[in-house]
C-alpha cells in the first residue's frame, strides 16, 4: 500500500538492529549514530588520472539509496580496493522508521532523471514489492548488467535469496548477508537434559519436525527448563517453511503449516514450555541472559540475531551457547541490492553500477565484500563482527569461530541453514498480514477468543486493511 510523501528533501540518517537486520560493526562508521545529513558523496580518482596529461574522463556518479548507512559505508572499502574506479557515490539514507523509506524511494524512482536512484536497497519485509511486485519494473535484470547466472552459480549463492530476487526467471536483486536460521541453544542445559552439547546430537533431539521438538520440550520441562522464550520464537521457522504464501490467486490463503502455529502456540503456553514473552521486549532479552522465570534452552534465528542482539544481552551466559540445524529450514530478514533499469542506457554508468553490485554480492575473492563481511575484516587491523553471507564458497574458506558460541565455527550450521531456507512463500503484503496473524494467535492462546473466532477476525482484519478477500 502506498502512502503520500511529504515534499521534503531532508532525511534522517538512522540505523538500528531492527531495520538493518543487524548492522555490522565492520562498517566504516558507527551505524547507530543519528545525524541530520542524508546525502554524502564519496570520491575516488585513480593515480593514472592524476598523472595523465590528457583530460581525465568525467567521473561516473552513482546515486545509492538505502534505509541504513550499512551499504553506503561499504563504498569507502570498495574505492580503497578499486583504486582505478572512476566513480563517486552520492548516498541517500532514509530510515524505515514510520514507513518513510518506501514512499521516498517510490517517488524518486518514478521521477527519474539524473537524481534517480541508480542502486537501491530493499529489506526482507518489502523486497518483493521491488523485485517481483508493484515496483519491479524499475529494476534492471542482473543479466542486462552483465552479471550472469554462471557468476551466481560459481559463488554458491543461497537459493532462497535468488528466488526472492527473481521475477519470471530474471534475477533483479541479490544480497550480501544471508539470514538462514538455526537453533541457538544453551550448552549447559543441553548437557543436563540430553547428556551432551554436541550440535550433531542436539539437532536430532529438537528435530526434524515439530513432534520431535515438542518431545524435547517435555524433557526440558521435566528438569525445570523452557524450550523457547515465547511463541514468537516459533513463528519465523513456521512462516518460512510453509508451502504457500498468504496470497494465492489474489485471495487470502492460510497455509496448513501457518494455521498450525495456532495449535503449537497453545501447546507451548498450556504446558508451560516457554516464559510467554514477546520478542523484542525486556522479558525476551532477560531469557537470553538466563534471568527469566525459568531458564530457557534456545532461540531460533540467523547469525545476525547472535551478533547484534544476543551478543549485547547474554551477559553471564556468553560462551554457553551453540548452534545447530533447526527442525525446519527458514530465514529471517536480509537486505537485497537492485539497480535502476535506466542505468543500462548509459554504458559507463552500467559498467560502474554492475562492478559495485558484483563486488558486494558475487565476488568470492579475499578482496570481495563478502569475504570481509564473513571474517569481520572490513576495518584494516581490527577484528570486527563475523557474519553469515550469501556465498557458501566464501563461508567455506572463512573463519566463523566466535566467543559467544564457545569458539564454535557458526558457518558449519549456517551454510546448511542458508541452503535449507525457502524464498517461494513470500508476498509483498507479509509485514501487515503477519502482524494480524500473530495478534490473533495471542488472543487465542490467552483464552480470550476461540480458535474459529481468531481465524475469522484475522480474515476480517486483512480485508479491512488491505482489501484482500479470503478464499
C-alpha positions as a Markdown table, in Angstrom:
| # | Residue | x | y | z |
|---|---|---|---|---|
| 1 | Unk | 0.0 | 0.0 | 0.0 |
| 2 | Unk | 1.3 | 3.4 | -0.9 |
| 3 | Unk | 1.5 | 6.4 | 1.4 |
| 4 | Unk | 1.7 | 10.1 | 0.4 |
| 5 | Unk | 5.1 | 11.6 | 0.7 |
| 6 | Unk | 5.6 | 15.0 | 2.2 |
| 7 | Unk | 7.6 | 17.3 | -0.1 |
| 8 | Unk | 11.0 | 17.4 | 1.7 |
| 9 | Unk | 14.5 | 16.5 | 0.8 |
| 10 | Unk | 15.8 | 16.3 | 4.4 |
| 11 | Unk | 16.1 | 12.8 | 5.7 |
| 12 | Unk | 17.4 | 11.4 | 9.0 |
| 13 | Unk | 20.4 | 9.1 | 9.0 |
| 14 | Unk | 19.5 | 6.2 | 11.2 |
| 15 | Unk | 20.4 | 2.6 | 11.6 |
| 16 | Unk | 19.2 | 0.0 | 14.1 |
| 17 | Unk | 19.2 | -3.7 | 14.7 |
| 18 | Unk | 15.6 | -3.9 | 13.6 |
| 19 | Unk | 15.9 | -2.2 | 10.3 |
| 20 | Unk | 19.3 | -3.5 | 9.2 |
| 21 | Unk | 18.7 | -7.0 | 10.4 |
| 22 | Unk | 21.9 | -6.4 | 12.4 |
| 23 | Unk | 24.2 | -3.6 | 11.4 |
| 24 | Unk | 27.7 | -4.9 | 11.1 |
| 25 | Unk | 30.5 | -3.4 | 13.2 |
| 26 | Unk | 32.7 | -3.9 | 10.2 |
| 27 | Unk | 31.2 | -0.7 | 8.8 |
| 28 | Unk | 33.5 | 2.2 | 8.3 |
| 29 | Unk | 31.5 | 4.4 | 10.7 |
| 30 | Unk | 29.2 | 3.8 | 13.6 |
| 31 | Unk | 25.8 | 2.8 | 12.1 |
| 32 | Unk | 23.9 | 3.6 | 15.3 |
| 33 | Unk | 24.8 | 7.3 | 15.2 |
| 34 | Unk | 22.0 | 9.5 | 14.0 |
| 35 | Unk | 22.6 | 12.7 | 12.1 |
| 36 | Unk | 20.9 | 15.3 | 10.1 |
| 37 | Unk | 22.7 | 14.8 | 6.8 |
| 38 | Unk | 21.1 | 12.3 | 4.4 |
| 39 | Unk | 23.4 | 12.6 | 1.5 |
| 40 | Unk | 27.1 | 12.0 | 1.2 |
| 41 | Unk | 29.5 | 11.9 | -1.7 |
| 42 | Unk | 32.5 | 9.6 | -1.8 |
| 43 | Unk | 35.1 | 10.3 | -4.5 |
| 44 | Unk | 37.9 | 8.4 | -5.9 |
| 45 | Unk | 40.4 | 9.4 | -8.6 |
| 46 | Unk | 42.9 | 6.9 | -9.8 |
| 47 | Unk | 46.7 | 7.6 | -9.9 |
| 48 | Unk | 46.7 | 7.3 | -13.6 |
| 49 | Unk | 44.2 | 10.1 | -13.9 |
| 50 | Unk | 46.4 | 12.4 | -11.8 |
| 51 | Unk | 49.5 | 11.8 | -14.0 |
| 52 | Unk | 47.8 | 11.6 | -17.4 |
| 53 | Unk | 48.4 | 14.8 | -19.4 |
| 54 | Unk | 45.1 | 14.2 | -21.4 |
| 55 | Unk | 41.9 | 15.5 | -19.9 |
| 56 | Unk | 40.5 | 13.0 | -17.4 |
| 57 | Unk | 37.3 | 11.2 | -18.1 |
| 58 | Unk | 34.3 | 12.6 | -16.2 |
| 59 | Unk | 33.6 | 10.7 | -13.1 |
| 60 | Unk | 30.5 | 8.4 | -13.0 |
| 61 | Unk | 28.2 | 9.4 | -10.2 |
| 62 | Unk | 26.2 | 6.5 | -8.7 |
| 63 | Unk | 23.2 | 7.5 | -6.7 |
| 64 | Unk | 22.9 | 5.0 | -3.9 |
| 65 | Unk | 19.7 | 4.7 | -1.7 |
| 66 | Unk | 19.4 | 2.7 | 1.4 |
| 67 | Unk | 17.5 | 2.7 | 4.7 |
| 68 | Unk | 20.6 | 2.4 | 6.9 |
| 69 | Unk | 24.2 | 3.5 | 6.4 |
| 70 | Unk | 25.4 | -0.1 | 6.2 |
| 71 | Unk | 25.7 | -0.3 | 2.4 |
| 72 | Unk | 26.8 | 3.4 | 1.9 |
| 73 | Unk | 29.6 | 2.7 | 4.3 |
| 74 | Unk | 30.8 | -0.2 | 2.0 |
| 75 | Unk | 31.6 | 2.4 | -0.7 |
| 76 | Unk | 34.7 | 3.5 | 1.1 |
| 77 | Unk | 36.1 | -0.1 | 1.2 |
| 78 | Unk | 35.1 | -0.5 | -2.5 |
| 79 | Unk | 37.1 | 2.5 | -3.5 |
| 80 | Unk | 40.0 | 1.5 | -1.4 |
| 81 | Unk | 40.2 | -1.9 | -3.1 |
| 82 | Unk | 39.4 | -0.4 | -6.6 |
| 83 | Unk | 41.9 | 2.5 | -7.0 |
| 84 | Unk | 41.2 | 2.7 | -10.7 |
| 85 | Unk | 37.5 | 3.1 | -10.4 |
| 86 | Unk | 36.5 | 6.4 | -11.8 |
| 87 | Unk | 33.3 | 6.8 | -9.7 |
| 88 | Unk | 31.8 | 8.8 | -7.0 |
| 89 | Unk | 28.9 | 7.7 | -4.8 |
| 90 | Unk | 26.1 | 10.1 | -3.8 |
| 91 | Unk | 24.3 | 8.3 | -0.9 |
| 92 | Unk | 20.8 | 9.0 | 0.4 |
| 93 | Unk | 19.7 | 7.3 | 3.6 |
| 94 | Unk | 16.1 | 7.3 | 4.6 |
| 95 | Unk | 15.1 | 5.3 | 7.7 |
| 96 | Unk | 12.2 | 2.8 | 7.6 |
| 97 | Unk | 11.1 | 4.5 | 10.8 |
| 98 | Unk | 7.4 | 5.5 | 10.5 |
| 99 | Unk | 7.4 | 3.9 | 7.0 |
| 100 | Unk | 9.4 | 6.8 | 5.5 |
| 101 | Unk | 11.8 | 4.8 | 3.1 |
| 102 | Unk | 9.4 | 3.2 | 0.7 |
| 103 | Unk | 7.4 | 6.3 | -0.2 |
| 104 | Unk | 10.6 | 8.3 | -0.7 |
| 105 | Unk | 12.1 | 5.6 | -2.9 |
| 106 | Unk | 8.9 | 5.2 | -4.9 |
| 107 | Unk | 8.8 | 8.9 | -5.6 |
| 108 | Unk | 12.5 | 9.1 | -6.6 |
| 109 | Unk | 12.2 | 6.1 | -8.9 |
| 110 | Unk | 9.1 | 7.5 | -10.5 |
| 111 | Unk | 10.6 | 11.0 | -11.0 |
| 112 | Unk | 13.6 | 9.5 | -12.8 |
| 113 | Unk | 16.3 | 11.8 | -14.2 |
| 114 | Unk | 19.9 | 12.4 | -13.1 |
| 115 | Unk | 19.0 | 12.3 | -9.4 |
| 116 | Unk | 17.1 | 9.0 | -9.5 |
| 117 | Unk | 18.5 | 6.1 | -7.5 |
| 118 | Unk | 21.0 | 4.0 | -9.6 |
| 119 | Unk | 21.4 | 1.4 | -6.9 |
| 120 | Unk | 18.8 | 0.9 | -4.1 |
| 121 | Unk | 18.4 | -1.5 | -1.2 |
| 122 | Unk | 15.3 | -3.4 | 0.0 |
| 123 | Unk | 14.9 | -5.4 | 3.1 |
| 124 | Unk | 13.0 | -8.7 | 3.5 |
| 125 | Unk | 9.9 | -7.1 | 4.7 |
| 126 | Unk | 9.3 | -5.3 | 1.4 |
| 127 | Unk | 11.8 | -6.6 | -1.1 |
| 128 | Unk | 9.2 | -8.5 | -3.1 |
| 129 | Unk | 7.5 | -5.2 | -4.0 |
| 130 | Unk | 10.7 | -4.1 | -5.8 |
| 131 | Unk | 11.9 | -7.5 | -7.1 |
| 132 | Unk | 8.6 | -9.0 | -8.2 |
| 133 | Unk | 5.7 | -6.7 | -7.3 |
| 134 | Unk | 4.3 | -3.2 | -7.9 |
| 135 | Unk | 7.7 | -1.5 | -8.3 |
| 136 | Unk | 9.6 | -4.3 | -10.0 |
| 137 | Unk | 9.5 | -2.7 | -13.5 |
| 138 | Unk | 12.0 | -0.1 | -12.3 |
| 139 | Unk | 14.7 | -2.8 | -11.6 |
| 140 | Unk | 17.2 | -3.9 | -14.1 |
| 141 | Unk | 17.8 | -7.6 | -14.8 |
| 142 | Unk | 21.2 | -8.6 | -13.5 |
| 143 | Unk | 21.8 | -10.3 | -16.8 |
| 144 | Unk | 21.4 | -6.9 | -18.6 |
| 145 | Unk | 24.1 | -5.6 | -16.3 |
| 146 | Unk | 26.4 | -8.4 | -17.5 |
| 147 | Unk | 26.0 | -10.3 | -14.2 |
| 148 | Unk | 25.3 | -13.8 | -15.5 |
| 149 | Unk | 23.7 | -16.9 | -14.0 |
| 150 | Unk | 27.2 | -18.6 | -14.1 |
| 151 | Unk | 28.6 | -16.0 | -11.7 |
| 152 | Unk | 25.7 | -16.7 | -9.3 |
| 153 | Unk | 26.2 | -20.4 | -9.6 |
| 154 | Unk | 30.0 | -20.2 | -9.1 |
| 155 | Unk | 29.6 | -18.1 | -6.0 |
| 156 | Unk | 27.3 | -20.7 | -4.4 |
| 157 | Unk | 24.6 | -18.1 | -3.7 |
| 158 | Unk | 21.9 | -19.3 | -1.3 |
| 159 | Unk | 18.9 | -20.3 | -3.5 |
| 160 | Unk | 16.3 | -18.6 | -1.3 |
| 161 | Unk | 17.9 | -15.2 | -1.9 |
| 162 | Unk | 17.8 | -15.9 | -5.7 |
| 163 | Unk | 14.2 | -16.9 | -5.6 |
| 164 | Unk | 13.2 | -13.8 | -3.7 |
| 165 | Unk | 15.2 | -11.5 | -6.0 |
| 166 | Unk | 13.8 | -13.0 | -9.3 |
| 167 | Unk | 10.8 | -12.2 | -11.4 |
| 168 | Unk | 9.8 | -14.7 | -14.1 |
| 169 | Unk | 13.2 | -16.3 | -14.1 |
| 170 | Unk | 15.1 | -13.0 | -14.3 |
| 171 | Unk | 17.3 | -12.1 | -11.4 |
| 172 | Unk | 16.8 | -8.5 | -10.2 |
| 173 | Unk | 18.2 | -8.5 | -6.7 |
| 174 | Unk | 20.8 | -10.2 | -4.5 |
| 175 | Unk | 22.1 | -9.6 | -1.0 |
| 176 | Unk | 25.4 | -10.0 | 0.7 |
| 177 | Unk | 24.2 | -11.1 | 4.1 |
| 178 | Unk | 22.4 | -14.5 | 4.3 |
| 179 | Unk | 19.8 | -15.0 | 7.0 |
| 180 | Unk | 19.1 | -18.7 | 7.0 |
| 181 | Unk | 18.0 | -19.6 | 10.5 |
| 182 | Unk | 19.5 | -22.1 | 13.0 |
| 183 | Unk | 18.5 | -23.2 | 16.5 |
| 184 | Unk | 20.7 | -21.4 | 19.1 |
| 185 | Unk | 20.8 | -23.3 | 22.4 |
| 186 | Unk | 22.4 | -23.3 | 25.9 |
| 187 | Unk | 25.3 | -25.8 | 26.2 |
| 188 | Unk | 24.9 | -26.3 | 29.9 |
| 189 | Unk | 21.2 | -27.0 | 29.7 |
| 190 | Unk | 21.9 | -29.4 | 26.8 |
| 191 | Unk | 24.4 | -31.4 | 28.9 |
| 192 | Unk | 22.0 | -31.5 | 31.9 |
| 193 | Unk | 19.0 | -32.8 | 29.9 |
| 194 | Unk | 20.5 | -34.6 | 26.9 |
| 195 | Unk | 23.9 | -35.6 | 28.2 |
| 196 | Unk | 25.8 | -33.7 | 25.6 |
| 197 | Unk | 26.1 | -30.2 | 24.0 |
| 198 | Unk | 27.3 | -31.7 | 20.6 |
| 199 | Unk | 25.4 | -29.8 | 17.8 |
| 200 | Unk | 25.1 | -33.1 | 15.8 |
| 201 | Unk | 23.3 | -34.8 | 18.6 |
| 202 | Unk | 21.1 | -31.8 | 19.6 |
| 203 | Unk | 20.0 | -31.5 | 16.0 |
| 204 | Unk | 18.4 | -34.9 | 16.3 |
| 205 | Unk | 16.8 | -34.1 | 19.7 |
| 206 | Unk | 15.0 | -31.0 | 18.6 |
| 207 | Unk | 14.1 | -32.2 | 15.0 |
| 208 | Unk | 13.5 | -32.7 | 12.3 |
| 209 | Unk | 9.8 | -31.7 | 12.6 |
| 210 | Unk | 7.7 | -30.2 | 15.4 |
| 211 | Unk | 6.8 | -33.6 | 17.0 |
| 212 | Unk | 10.4 | -34.1 | 18.0 |
| 213 | Unk | 10.8 | -30.5 | 19.0 |
| 214 | Unk | 7.9 | -30.9 | 21.5 |
| 215 | Unk | 9.3 | -34.2 | 22.7 |
| 216 | Unk | 12.4 | -32.2 | 23.6 |
| 217 | Unk | 10.3 | -29.5 | 25.2 |
| 218 | Unk | 8.7 | -32.2 | 27.6 |
| 219 | Unk | 12.2 | -33.5 | 28.5 |
| 220 | Unk | 13.3 | -30.0 | 29.2 |
| 221 | Unk | 10.2 | -29.1 | 31.3 |
| 222 | Unk | 10.8 | -32.2 | 33.5 |
| 223 | Unk | 14.1 | -30.6 | 34.5 |
| 224 | Unk | 12.7 | -27.1 | 35.0 |
| 225 | Unk | 13.6 | -25.5 | 31.7 |
| 226 | Unk | 11.6 | -23.9 | 28.9 |
| 227 | Unk | 12.5 | -24.7 | 25.3 |
| 228 | Unk | 11.9 | -21.2 | 23.9 |
| 229 | Unk | 11.2 | -17.8 | 25.4 |
| 230 | Unk | 7.8 | -17.1 | 23.7 |
| 231 | Unk | 5.7 | -18.3 | 20.8 |
| 232 | Unk | 7.2 | -15.6 | 18.6 |
| 233 | Unk | 10.4 | -17.7 | 18.6 |
| 234 | Unk | 8.5 | -20.4 | 16.6 |
| 235 | Unk | 6.9 | -18.0 | 14.2 |
| 236 | Unk | 9.7 | -17.4 | 11.7 |
| 237 | Unk | 10.5 | -21.2 | 11.3 |
| 238 | Unk | 6.8 | -21.9 | 10.7 |
| 239 | Unk | 6.1 | -18.9 | 8.5 |
| 240 | Unk | 9.0 | -19.5 | 6.1 |
| 241 | Unk | 8.6 | -23.3 | 5.9 |
| 242 | Unk | 5.0 | -23.1 | 4.6 |
| 243 | Unk | 4.3 | -24.5 | 1.2 |
| 244 | Unk | 2.3 | -21.4 | 0.0 |
| 245 | Unk | 2.3 | -17.7 | 0.9 |
| 246 | Unk | -0.5 | -15.6 | 2.3 |
| 247 | Unk | -1.9 | -14.7 | -1.2 |
| 248 | Unk | -2.9 | -17.3 | -3.7 |
| 249 | Unk | -4.6 | -16.3 | -6.9 |
| 250 | Unk | -5.4 | -12.9 | -5.4 |
| 251 | Unk | -7.1 | -14.3 | -2.3 |
| 252 | Unk | -6.0 | -14.7 | 1.3 |
| 253 | Unk | -4.8 | -18.2 | 1.8 |
| 254 | Unk | -4.0 | -19.8 | 5.2 |
| 255 | Unk | -1.4 | -22.5 | 4.6 |
| 256 | Unk | -1.9 | -25.5 | 6.9 |
| 257 | Unk | 1.6 | -25.1 | 8.3 |
| 258 | Unk | 0.8 | -21.5 | 9.2 |
| 259 | Unk | -2.5 | -22.4 | 10.7 |
| 260 | Unk | -0.7 | -25.0 | 12.8 |
| 261 | Unk | 1.0 | -22.1 | 14.5 |
| 262 | Unk | -2.2 | -21.6 | 16.5 |
| 263 | Unk | -2.0 | -25.1 | 17.9 |
| 264 | Unk | 1.7 | -25.1 | 18.6 |
| 265 | Unk | 1.5 | -21.7 | 20.3 |
| 266 | Unk | -1.3 | -23.0 | 22.5 |
| 267 | Unk | 0.7 | -26.2 | 23.3 |
| 268 | Unk | 3.6 | -24.1 | 24.4 |
| 269 | Unk | 1.5 | -22.0 | 26.7 |
| 270 | Unk | -0.7 | -24.7 | 28.1 |
| 271 | Unk | 2.3 | -26.9 | 29.1 |
| 272 | Unk | 4.5 | -24.1 | 30.4 |
| 273 | Unk | 7.1 | -24.8 | 27.8 |
| 274 | Unk | 8.0 | -21.1 | 27.5 |
| 275 | Unk | 8.1 | -18.0 | 29.5 |
| 276 | Unk | 5.3 | -16.4 | 27.4 |
| 277 | Unk | 7.4 | -13.4 | 26.4 |
| 278 | Unk | 7.0 | -11.4 | 23.2 |
| 279 | Unk | 10.0 | -10.9 | 21.0 |
| 280 | Unk | 11.8 | -7.5 | 21.2 |
| 281 | Unk | 10.8 | -7.0 | 24.8 |
| 282 | Unk | 12.8 | -6.8 | 28.0 |
| 283 | Unk | 11.5 | -10.2 | 29.1 |
| 284 | Unk | 12.7 | -11.7 | 25.9 |
| 285 | Unk | 16.2 | -10.2 | 26.4 |
| 286 | Unk | 16.2 | -11.4 | 30.0 |
| 287 | Unk | 15.8 | -15.0 | 28.8 |
| 288 | Unk | 19.0 | -14.6 | 26.8 |
| 289 | Unk | 20.9 | -13.8 | 29.9 |
| 290 | Unk | 19.3 | -16.6 | 32.0 |
| 291 | Unk | 17.3 | -14.1 | 34.1 |
| 292 | Unk | 13.8 | -15.2 | 33.2 |
| 293 | Unk | 11.3 | -17.0 | 35.4 |
| 294 | Unk | 12.6 | -20.4 | 34.1 |
| 295 | Unk | 15.9 | -20.9 | 32.3 |
| 296 | Unk | 15.3 | -21.0 | 28.5 |
| 297 | Unk | 17.1 | -23.6 | 26.3 |
| 298 | Unk | 17.1 | -21.8 | 23.0 |
| 299 | Unk | 16.1 | -19.3 | 20.3 |
| 300 | Unk | 15.6 | -19.6 | 16.6 |
| 301 | Unk | 17.4 | -17.1 | 14.4 |
| 302 | Unk | 20.1 | -16.2 | 11.8 |
| 303 | Unk | 23.6 | -15.1 | 12.5 |
| 304 | Unk | 22.5 | -11.5 | 13.0 |
| 305 | Unk | 20.4 | -12.5 | 16.0 |
| 306 | Unk | 23.6 | -13.9 | 17.6 |
| 307 | Unk | 25.8 | -11.0 | 16.5 |
| 308 | Unk | 23.7 | -7.9 | 17.1 |
| 309 | Unk | 21.0 | -8.9 | 19.6 |
| 310 | Unk | 22.2 | -11.8 | 21.8 |
| 311 | Unk | 25.7 | -10.5 | 21.9 |
| 312 | Unk | 24.6 | -7.5 | 23.9 |
| 313 | Unk | 22.2 | -9.4 | 26.1 |
| 314 | Unk | 23.7 | -12.7 | 27.1 |
| 315 | Unk | 25.9 | -11.3 | 29.8 |
| 316 | Unk | 26.7 | -14.3 | 32.1 |
| 317 | Unk | 25.7 | -16.9 | 29.5 |
| 318 | Unk | 28.3 | -15.8 | 27.0 |
| 319 | Unk | 30.2 | -18.8 | 25.7 |
| 320 | Unk | 27.4 | -21.2 | 26.9 |
| 321 | Unk | 25.7 | -21.2 | 23.5 |
| 322 | Unk | 25.9 | -23.3 | 20.3 |
| 323 | Unk | 24.1 | -23.5 | 17.0 |
| 324 | Unk | 22.6 | -26.4 | 15.2 |
| 325 | Unk | 20.2 | -27.1 | 12.4 |
| 326 | Unk | 16.6 | -26.3 | 13.3 |
| 327 | Unk | 13.5 | -28.7 | 13.0 |
| 328 | Unk | 12.7 | -27.0 | 9.6 |
| 329 | Unk | 14.5 | -24.7 | 7.3 |
| 330 | Unk | 13.7 | -20.9 | 7.4 |
| 331 | Unk | 15.2 | -17.5 | 7.0 |
| 332 | Unk | 14.6 | -14.2 | 8.8 |
| 333 | Unk | 15.5 | -10.8 | 7.4 |
| 334 | Unk | 18.1 | -9.7 | 5.0 |
| 335 | Unk | 18.9 | -6.9 | 2.5 |
| 336 | Unk | 18.9 | -7.0 | -1.3 |
| 337 | Unk | 20.5 | -4.7 | -3.8 |
| 338 | Unk | 18.7 | -3.6 | -7.0 |
| 339 | Unk | 19.8 | -1.5 | -9.9 |
| 340 | Unk | 17.6 | 1.0 | -11.8 |
| 341 | Unk | 16.8 | -0.2 | -15.3 |
| 342 | Unk | 17.7 | 3.3 | -16.5 |
| 343 | Unk | 21.4 | 2.7 | -15.7 |
| 344 | Unk | 21.5 | 0.2 | -18.6 |
| 345 | Unk | 21.0 | 3.1 | -21.1 |
| 346 | Unk | 24.4 | 4.6 | -20.3 |
| 347 | Unk | 27.4 | 2.2 | -20.9 |
| 348 | Unk | 29.7 | 4.0 | -18.4 |
| 349 | Unk | 27.1 | 4.0 | -15.7 |
| 350 | Unk | 26.0 | 0.5 | -16.4 |
| 351 | Unk | 29.6 | -0.8 | -16.0 |
| 352 | Unk | 30.2 | 1.2 | -12.8 |
| 353 | Unk | 26.9 | 0.0 | -11.2 |
| 354 | Unk | 27.5 | -3.6 | -12.3 |
| 355 | Unk | 31.0 | -3.6 | -10.8 |
| 356 | Unk | 29.9 | -2.4 | -7.4 |
| 357 | Unk | 27.0 | -4.8 | -7.2 |
| 358 | Unk | 29.2 | -7.6 | -8.3 |
| 359 | Unk | 31.8 | -6.8 | -5.6 |
| 360 | Unk | 29.1 | -6.7 | -3.0 |
| 361 | Unk | 27.0 | -9.8 | -4.0 |
| 362 | Unk | 29.1 | -12.1 | -6.2 |
| 363 | Unk | 32.8 | -11.5 | -5.6 |
| 364 | Unk | 34.2 | -14.6 | -3.7 |
| 365 | Unk | 37.8 | -13.4 | -3.6 |
| 366 | Unk | 39.5 | -12.3 | -0.4 |
| 367 | Unk | 39.1 | -8.7 | -1.5 |
| 368 | Unk | 35.4 | -9.0 | -2.1 |
| 369 | Unk | 32.8 | -7.5 | 0.3 |
| 370 | Unk | 31.5 | -10.9 | 1.4 |
| 371 | Unk | 34.9 | -12.2 | 2.5 |
| 372 | Unk | 35.5 | -9.1 | 4.6 |
| 373 | Unk | 32.0 | -9.4 | 6.0 |
| 374 | Unk | 32.2 | -13.1 | 6.9 |
| 375 | Unk | 35.6 | -12.7 | 8.6 |
| 376 | Unk | 35.0 | -9.3 | 10.3 |
| 377 | Unk | 37.8 | -7.6 | 8.5 |
| 378 | Unk | 36.2 | -4.5 | 6.9 |
| 379 | Unk | 38.5 | -2.3 | 9.0 |
| 380 | Unk | 42.2 | -2.9 | 8.5 |
| 381 | Unk | 43.9 | -4.1 | 11.6 |
| 382 | Unk | 40.7 | -4.6 | 13.6 |
| 383 | Unk | 38.6 | -7.7 | 14.3 |
| 384 | Unk | 35.0 | -6.8 | 13.6 |
| 385 | Unk | 31.8 | -8.9 | 13.7 |
| 386 | Unk | 31.7 | -12.0 | 11.6 |
| 387 | Unk | 28.5 | -12.7 | 9.8 |
| 388 | Unk | 26.8 | -15.2 | 7.6 |
| 389 | Unk | 26.9 | -14.2 | 3.9 |
| 390 | Unk | 25.0 | -15.4 | 0.8 |
| 391 | Unk | 28.0 | -17.1 | -0.8 |
| 392 | Unk | 28.7 | -20.7 | 0.5 |
| 393 | Unk | 32.0 | -20.5 | -1.3 |
| 394 | Unk | 33.1 | -17.6 | 0.8 |
| 395 | Unk | 31.9 | -19.2 | 4.1 |
| 396 | Unk | 33.6 | -22.4 | 3.3 |
| 397 | Unk | 37.0 | -20.6 | 3.3 |
| 398 | Unk | 36.2 | -18.2 | 6.2 |
| 399 | Unk | 36.7 | -18.4 | 10.0 |
| 400 | Unk | 33.3 | -18.4 | 11.7 |
| 401 | Unk | 34.5 | -19.1 | 15.2 |
| 402 | Unk | 33.0 | -16.7 | 17.8 |
| 403 | Unk | 33.3 | -16.4 | 21.6 |
| 404 | Unk | 29.6 | -16.3 | 22.3 |
| 405 | Unk | 29.3 | -19.8 | 20.9 |
| 406 | Unk | 32.2 | -21.1 | 22.9 |
| 407 | Unk | 34.5 | -20.9 | 19.8 |
| 408 | Unk | 32.2 | -22.9 | 17.6 |
| 409 | Unk | 32.5 | -22.2 | 13.8 |
| 410 | Unk | 29.0 | -20.9 | 13.2 |
| 411 | Unk | 29.3 | -21.4 | 9.4 |
| 412 | Unk | 29.1 | -25.1 | 10.0 |
| 413 | Unk | 25.5 | -24.5 | 10.9 |
| 414 | Unk | 24.7 | -21.5 | 8.7 |
| 415 | Unk | 25.8 | -22.9 | 5.4 |
| 416 | Unk | 23.2 | -25.7 | 5.5 |
| 417 | Unk | 20.8 | -23.2 | 7.1 |
| 418 | Unk | 21.0 | -20.9 | 4.1 |
| 419 | Unk | 20.7 | -23.9 | 1.7 |
| 420 | Unk | 17.5 | -25.2 | 3.5 |
| 421 | Unk | 15.7 | -21.9 | 3.6 |
| 422 | Unk | 12.8 | -21.2 | 1.1 |
| 423 | Unk | 12.1 | -18.0 | -0.6 |
| 424 | Unk | 9.0 | -19.1 | -2.5 |
| 425 | Unk | 6.3 | -18.4 | 0.0 |
| 426 | Unk | 6.5 | -14.6 | 0.4 |
| 427 | Unk | 4.2 | -11.9 | -0.7 |
| 428 | Unk | 4.6 | -8.1 | -0.7 |
| 429 | Unk | 1.9 | -7.9 | 2.0 |
| 430 | Unk | 3.6 | -10.1 | 4.5 |
| 431 | Unk | 4.5 | -7.5 | 7.0 |
| 432 | Unk | 0.9 | -6.4 | 7.7 |
| 433 | Unk | -0.6 | -9.9 | 7.4 |
| 434 | Unk | 2.0 | -11.5 | 9.7 |
| 435 | Unk | 1.2 | -8.9 | 12.4 |
| 436 | Unk | -2.5 | -9.6 | 12.2 |
| 437 | Unk | -2.0 | -13.3 | 12.4 |
| 438 | Unk | 0.3 | -13.2 | 15.4 |
| 439 | Unk | -2.1 | -10.8 | 17.2 |
| 440 | Unk | -5.0 | -13.2 | 16.7 |
| 441 | Unk | -2.8 | -16.2 | 17.8 |
| 442 | Unk | -2.1 | -14.5 | 21.1 |
| 443 | Unk | -5.7 | -13.8 | 21.6 |
| 444 | Unk | -6.5 | -17.4 | 21.1 |
| 445 | Unk | -3.7 | -18.8 | 23.3 |
| 446 | Unk | -4.7 | -16.3 | 26.1 |
| 447 | Unk | -8.2 | -17.8 | 26.0 |
| 448 | Unk | -10.0 | -14.5 | 25.0 |
| 449 | Unk | -11.1 | -16.0 | 21.7 |
| 450 | Unk | -11.9 | -19.4 | 20.3 |
| 451 | Unk | -9.8 | -20.8 | 17.5 |
| 452 | Unk | -12.6 | -20.2 | 15.0 |
| 453 | Unk | -13.2 | -16.6 | 16.1 |
| 454 | Unk | -9.4 | -15.8 | 15.9 |
| 455 | Unk | -9.3 | -17.0 | 12.3 |
| 456 | Unk | -12.5 | -15.2 | 11.4 |
| 457 | Unk | -11.2 | -11.9 | 12.9 |
| 458 | Unk | -7.9 | -12.4 | 11.1 |
| 459 | Unk | -9.7 | -12.6 | 7.8 |
| 460 | Unk | -11.7 | -9.5 | 8.6 |
| 461 | Unk | -8.6 | -7.5 | 9.5 |
| 462 | Unk | -6.8 | -8.4 | 6.3 |
| 463 | Unk | -9.9 | -7.5 | 4.3 |
| 464 | Unk | -10.3 | -4.2 | 6.1 |
| 465 | Unk | -6.7 | -3.2 | 6.0 |
| 466 | Unk | -5.6 | -4.5 | 2.6 |
| 467 | Unk | -8.9 | -5.1 | 0.7 |
| 468 | Unk | -8.0 | -8.7 | 0.2 |
| 469 | Unk | -10.8 | -11.3 | 0.3 |
| 470 | Unk | -10.4 | -14.7 | 1.7 |
| 471 | Unk | -10.6 | -17.9 | -0.3 |
